[in-house]
């Protein structure tokens, strides 16, 4: 059976929903239910997590005791009317999600009315079909009013009586006139919701430079500020094009290994210290943090003729310089260390072997019968 998936909302049919939500391939911010094979009695809980368009998820109370499983489409309480959502999590893991978002179990949650009927689903699909046209028209209206804002997404309520407009703005925007025009044009109740650039990237989704789906679409829910300090401590090039994500902000993944790099550099010497040897001064150029190696050159503004020095050796030289002792050279034997790190010896051997094989092939192509002719001449002479 062919699957018709809308990645902003999930599957477009009840049959597809039941198939694909079991494999969890069609929605954002997925939580793997590792308790799915336990008996139902141990998973009984009247709070259910529902997903809507893109990254919007909410918790609802199953007051009517309906038997629900992941992938079921349900009609839920909204203000006004009702909304349509898809069950994304049930059972004991819902409690873990509540703790994660710091929501009390005794909170007054909205109610789940019933499982969605065919008429509910049909009305829901019609509302979804209006979203692209509404968003384009809304952007045009905002531009005509010369408002400094960007409308990034539009989400219709399941019954089509309300629309949420998600927008980005650097400053406070007076959109009272905008709401009046929206209500007149679209004939629905209007709700404006401001989001940040990272939240917009999470809602839209995409593929990162690593080749995987964006973290903000798959698992990140709390966005932590990222600074250039994270890039500097990891010895990354401060190139905005490489460090920025699809939201035009610094990539969230710069923080993933930040603590590990900080711990690894606790005992590293200051890179601004110039090492003095009898051959001249040595200036720090770069550091291989996990190999615990620092690279020095004879010129402060040039990275030519780098010398790799172990961290312990750097500390030793600094200590000697403070005592007024000038060492002979940076390291007793620089060549093996360079070859070991960069693989120069192996590289030279491979290049020479490749050149030799290439030369032999060219000779064979140029003189394919030369060897046979030489043997014939020898026979004739005898």
C-alpha positions as CSV (number, residue, x, y, z in Angstrom):
1,X,0.0,0.0,0.0
2,X,1.4,3.4,-1.0
3,X,2.0,5.9,1.7
4,X,1.0,9.5,1.3
5,X,3.0,11.4,4.0
6,X,3.0,15.1,4.8
7,X,6.1,15.6,6.9
8,X,4.7,18.7,8.6
9,X,1.7,16.7,10.0
10,X,2.4,13.1,9.5
11,X,0.4,10.7,7.3
12,X,-2.6,11.9,5.3
13,X,-4.8,8.9,5.7
14,X,-5.8,6.8,8.7
15,X,-4.4,3.7,7.1
16,X,-1.0,5.3,6.5
17,X,-1.1,6.7,10.0
18,X,-1.4,3.3,11.5
19,X,1.4,1.8,9.4
20,X,3.9,4.6,9.6
21,X,3.5,5.8,13.2
22,X,4.5,2.2,14.3
23,X,7.8,2.8,12.5
24,X,8.0,6.4,13.6
25,X,9.2,7.8,10.3
26,X,6.8,10.6,9.6
27,X,6.8,13.2,12.3
28,X,9.2,15.6,14.2
29,X,10.5,15.4,17.8
30,X,9.8,11.7,17.9
31,X,10.0,9.9,21.2
32,X,10.7,6.1,21.0
33,X,8.3,4.2,23.1
34,X,10.6,1.5,24.6
35,X,7.7,0.3,26.8
36,X,5.4,-0.5,23.9
37,X,5.6,-4.3,24.5
38,X,4.6,-4.2,28.2
39,X,1.1,-5.3,29.2
40,X,-1.5,-2.5,28.9
41,X,-2.3,-2.6,32.6
42,X,1.2,-1.3,33.4
43,X,0.8,1.5,30.9
44,X,-2.6,2.8,31.9
45,X,-2.5,6.5,32.2
46,X,-5.2,9.1,31.4
47,X,-2.8,11.7,30.0
48,X,-1.8,11.4,26.3
49,X,0.7,13.3,24.2
50,X,-0.7,14.5,20.8
51,X,1.2,16.0,17.9
52,X,-0.1,18.5,15.5
53,X,1.7,20.4,12.6
54,X,5.5,20.4,12.6
55,X,6.9,20.5,16.1
56,X,3.8,21.4,18.0
57,X,2.9,18.9,20.7
58,X,0.5,19.1,23.6
59,X,-0.8,16.9,26.5
60,X,-4.5,16.0,26.8
61,X,-6.5,14.1,29.4
62,X,-8.4,11.0,28.2
63,X,-11.5,11.7,30.4
64,X,-13.7,9.2,28.6
65,X,-11.3,6.3,29.0
66,X,-11.0,5.7,25.2
67,X,-8.5,2.9,24.2
68,X,-5.8,4.8,22.3
69,X,-2.6,3.8,20.7
70,X,0.2,5.6,18.9
71,X,-1.1,6.8,15.5
72,X,-4.7,7.2,16.4
73,X,-6.4,10.4,15.1
74,X,-8.6,12.1,17.7
75,X,-10.8,15.1,18.1
76,X,-9.8,17.2,21.1
77,X,-11.0,20.3,23.0
78,X,-10.0,23.7,21.5
79,X,-10.9,27.3,22.0
80,X,-13.2,27.7,20.2
81,X,-14.5,24.5,18.6
82,X,-12.4,21.3,18.3
83,X,-9.0,20.4,16.9
84,X,-7.6,17.2,15.3
85,X,-4.4,15.7,16.6
86,X,-2.5,12.4,16.3
87,X,-1.5,10.3,19.3
88,X,2.3,10.4,19.6
89,X,2.9,8.9,23.0
90,X,0.9,6.9,25.7
91,X,1.6,5.2,28.9
92,X,4.3,5.7,31.5
93,X,6.7,7.6,29.1
94,X,4.2,10.5,29.2
95,X,5.1,11.0,32.9
96,X,8.8,11.3,31.8
97,X,7.8,13.9,29.3
98,X,5.8,15.9,31.9
99,X,8.9,15.9,34.1
100,X,11.1,17.0,31.2
101,X,8.8,20.0,30.5
102,X,8.3,20.6,34.2
103,X,4.5,20.2,34.0
104,X,2.5,19.0,37.0
105,X,0.4,15.9,36.6
106,X,-2.5,17.8,38.4
107,X,-2.5,20.5,35.7
108,X,-5.9,21.1,34.2
109,X,-5.3,19.6,30.7
110,X,-7.7,19.9,27.8
111,X,-9.9,16.9,27.0
112,X,-10.0,14.3,24.3
113,X,-13.5,14.1,23.0
114,X,-13.4,11.0,20.7
115,X,-11.6,9.2,17.9
116,X,-11.9,11.2,14.7
117,X,-14.8,10.3,12.5
118,X,-14.5,10.3,8.6
119,X,-16.3,13.7,8.6
120,X,-13.8,15.1,11.0
121,X,-10.9,13.9,8.9
122,X,-12.4,15.3,5.7
123,X,-12.8,18.7,7.3
124,X,-9.3,18.5,8.7
125,X,-7.8,17.8,5.2
126,X,-9.7,20.7,3.7
127,X,-8.3,23.0,6.4
128,X,-4.7,21.7,5.7
129,X,-5.1,22.3,2.0
130,X,-5.7,26.0,2.7
131,X,-2.5,26.6,4.6
132,X,0.0,27.2,1.7
133,X,-2.3,29.7,0.0
134,X,-3.1,31.4,3.3
135,X,0.6,31.8,4.1
136,X,1.5,33.3,0.8
137,X,-1.4,35.7,0.9
138,X,-0.6,36.7,4.5
139,X,3.0,37.5,3.6
140,X,1.8,39.7,0.8
141,X,-0.5,41.6,3.1
142,X,2.2,42.1,5.8
143,X,4.5,43.4,3.1
144,X,1.9,45.8,1.8
145,X,1.5,47.2,5.3
146,X,5.3,47.6,5.6
147,X,5.5,45.6,8.8
148,X,9.0,44.4,9.8
149,X,8.1,40.8,10.3
150,X,8.3,37.5,8.5
151,X,5.4,35.0,8.5
152,X,7.0,31.6,8.6
153,X,4.1,29.2,8.9
154,X,0.4,28.9,9.1
155,X,-1.5,26.2,11.0
156,X,-5.3,25.8,10.7
157,X,-7.3,24.2,13.5
158,X,-8.8,20.9,12.7
159,X,-12.4,22.2,12.3
160,X,-11.2,25.1,10.2
161,X,-12.5,27.9,12.5
162,X,-9.1,29.2,13.7
163,X,-5.6,29.8,12.2
164,X,-2.3,30.2,14.0
165,X,0.2,32.5,12.2
166,X,3.8,31.9,13.3
167,X,6.0,34.9,12.7
168,X,9.6,36.2,13.3
169,X,10.3,39.8,14.2
170,X,13.4,41.6,15.6
171,X,11.3,44.3,17.2
172,X,7.8,44.7,18.7
173,X,5.2,44.8,15.9
174,X,1.9,46.5,16.0
175,X,-0.3,44.0,14.0
176,X,-3.7,45.2,15.1
177,X,-4.5,46.3,11.6
178,X,-3.0,43.1,10.2
179,X,-5.3,40.9,12.3
180,X,-8.4,42.9,11.1
181,X,-7.4,42.3,7.4
182,X,-6.6,38.6,8.1
183,X,-10.0,38.1,9.7
184,X,-11.8,39.8,6.8
185,X,-9.8,37.9,4.1
186,X,-9.7,34.4,5.6
187,X,-13.0,34.4,7.6
188,X,-11.4,32.6,10.6
189,X,-10.3,33.4,14.2
190,X,-6.7,34.7,14.1
191,X,-3.9,33.9,16.6
192,X,-0.5,35.4,16.2
193,X,2.4,33.5,17.7
194,X,6.0,34.9,17.7
195,X,8.9,32.4,17.4
196,X,12.6,32.6,17.1
197,X,14.8,31.8,14.1
198,X,15.8,28.4,15.7
199,X,12.2,27.5,16.3
200,X,11.3,28.3,12.7
201,X,14.1,26.1,11.4
202,X,12.8,23.3,13.6
203,X,9.2,23.7,12.3
204,X,10.3,23.8,8.6
205,X,12.9,21.1,8.9
206,X,15.7,20.2,6.5
207,X,19.1,18.5,6.2
208,X,22.2,19.8,7.9
209,X,25.7,20.1,6.6
210,X,26.4,16.7,8.4
211,X,23.9,15.0,6.1
212,X,21.4,14.3,8.8
213,X,18.0,15.8,9.6
214,X,18.2,19.0,11.7
215,X,18.5,18.4,15.4
216,X,15.9,21.0,16.1
217,X,13.4,19.0,14.1
218,X,14.3,15.6,15.6
219,X,15.0,15.9,19.3
220,X,16.0,19.4,20.6
221,X,13.2,21.1,22.5
222,X,15.2,23.6,24.7
223,X,17.5,25.9,22.8
224,X,20.7,26.9,24.6
225,X,22.6,30.0,23.4
226,X,25.7,29.3,21.3
227,X,28.7,31.7,21.2
228,X,31.9,31.9,19.2
229,X,33.8,30.8,22.3
230,X,32.6,27.3,21.6
231,X,34.2,27.4,18.2
232,X,37.5,28.9,19.4
233,X,38.0,26.4,22.2
234,X,37.5,23.6,19.6
235,X,40.1,25.1,17.3
236,X,37.5,25.6,14.5
237,X,37.9,28.2,11.8
238,X,35.7,31.2,12.5
239,X,34.0,31.1,9.1
240,X,30.4,32.3,9.4
241,X,29.3,30.2,6.4
242,X,30.5,27.0,8.0
243,X,29.5,27.7,11.6
244,X,26.0,29.0,10.8
245,X,23.0,26.6,10.5
246,X,19.9,26.9,8.4
247,X,18.5,29.4,10.9
248,X,21.5,31.7,10.2
249,X,22.5,31.3,13.8
250,X,25.5,29.4,15.2
251,X,24.9,25.7,14.9
252,X,23.6,24.1,18.1
253,X,26.0,21.2,17.7
254,X,28.9,23.5,18.6
255,X,27.8,22.9,22.2
256,X,27.7,19.1,22.1
257,X,31.4,18.5,22.7
258,X,32.2,21.8,24.3
259,X,32.5,20.5,27.8
260,X,34.8,17.7,26.7
261,X,37.2,20.2,25.0
262,X,37.2,22.4,28.1
263,X,38.2,19.4,30.3
264,X,40.9,18.3,27.9
265,X,42.5,21.8,27.9
266,X,42.6,22.3,31.6
267,X,46.3,21.7,31.9
268,X,47.3,23.3,28.6
269,X,49.8,26.2,28.7
270,X,48.9,29.6,27.5
271,X,49.2,29.8,23.7
272,X,50.3,33.5,23.8
273,X,53.6,32.5,25.4
274,X,56.6,32.6,23.0
275,X,59.1,29.8,23.4
276,X,62.8,30.7,23.3
277,X,65.4,28.4,21.9
278,X,69.0,28.8,20.7
279,X,67.7,28.6,17.1
280,X,65.3,31.5,17.7
281,X,61.8,32.2,19.0
282,X,58.9,29.9,18.4
283,X,55.3,31.1,18.0
284,X,52.2,29.0,18.6
285,X,50.1,28.4,15.5
286,X,47.6,25.6,16.3
287,X,46.8,22.8,18.7
288,X,45.7,19.2,18.4
289,X,43.8,19.0,21.6
290,X,43.2,15.3,22.0
291,X,46.6,14.3,20.7
292,X,48.0,16.8,23.2
293,X,50.3,18.4,20.6
294,X,51.0,22.1,19.9
295,X,52.4,23.4,16.6
296,X,55.0,26.2,16.5
297,X,56.7,28.2,13.7
298,X,59.6,30.6,13.6
299,X,57.4,33.4,12.4
300,X,54.5,34.9,14.3
301,X,52.5,35.6,11.1
302,X,53.4,32.5,9.1
303,X,52.5,28.9,9.5
304,X,55.4,27.6,7.3
305,X,57.8,24.9,8.6
306,X,55.6,23.9,11.6
307,X,57.1,21.9,14.4
308,X,55.0,19.6,16.5
309,X,55.8,19.7,20.2
310,X,54.2,17.5,22.9
311,X,52.4,19.4,25.7
312,X,54.7,18.2,28.4
313,X,57.7,19.3,26.4
314,X,56.1,22.8,26.0
315,X,55.6,23.1,29.7
316,X,59.2,22.0,30.3
317,X,60.5,24.7,27.9
318,X,58.3,27.4,29.5
319,X,59.6,26.4,32.9
320,X,63.2,26.6,31.7
321,X,62.7,30.0,30.0
322,X,61.3,31.4,33.2
323,X,64.5,30.3,35.0
324,X,66.6,32.0,32.3
325,X,67.6,28.8,30.6
326,X,67.4,28.7,26.8
327,X,67.0,25.2,25.4
328,X,68.8,23.9,22.3
329,X,65.6,23.2,20.2
330,X,61.9,22.7,20.6
331,X,62.2,18.9,20.6
332,X,65.0,16.5,20.5
333,X,63.7,14.6,17.5
334,X,61.1,16.4,15.4
335,X,61.2,14.2,12.3
336,X,59.7,11.0,13.7
337,X,56.9,13.0,15.4
338,X,56.1,14.8,12.2
339,X,56.1,11.5,10.2
340,X,54.0,9.8,12.8
341,X,51.4,12.5,12.8
342,X,51.2,13.4,9.1
343,X,52.2,10.1,7.6
344,X,54.9,11.5,5.4
345,X,56.9,8.3,5.1
346,X,54.0,6.1,4.2
347,X,52.7,8.8,1.8
348,X,56.1,9.0,0.0
349,X,56.2,5.2,-0.4
350,X,52.7,5.0,-1.8
351,X,53.3,7.9,-4.2
352,X,56.6,6.3,-5.5
353,X,54.9,2.9,-5.9
354,X,52.0,4.5,-7.8
355,X,54.4,6.4,-10.1
356,X,56.4,3.2,-10.8
357,X,53.2,1.2,-11.7
358,X,52.0,4.0,-13.9
359,X,55.3,4.2,-15.7
360,X,55.3,0.4,-16.3
361,X,51.8,0.5,-17.7
362,X,52.8,3.3,-20.1
363,X,55.8,1.3,-21.4
364,X,53.7,-1.8,-22.0
365,X,51.1,0.3,-24.0
366,X,53.8,2.0,-26.0
367,X,55.8,-1.3,-26.8
368,X,53.3,-4.2,-26.5
369,X,55.3,-6.7,-28.6
370,X,58.9,-5.5,-27.8
371,X,59.6,-8.3,-25.3
372,X,58.5,-11.0,-27.8
373,X,60.5,-9.4,-30.6
374,X,63.6,-9.4,-28.4
375,X,63.2,-13.1,-27.7
376,X,62.8,-13.9,-31.4
377,X,66.1,-12.1,-32.2
378,X,67.9,-14.2,-29.6
379,X,66.7,-17.4,-31.2
380,X,67.8,-16.4,-34.7
381,X,71.3,-15.5,-33.4
382,X,71.7,-18.9,-31.9
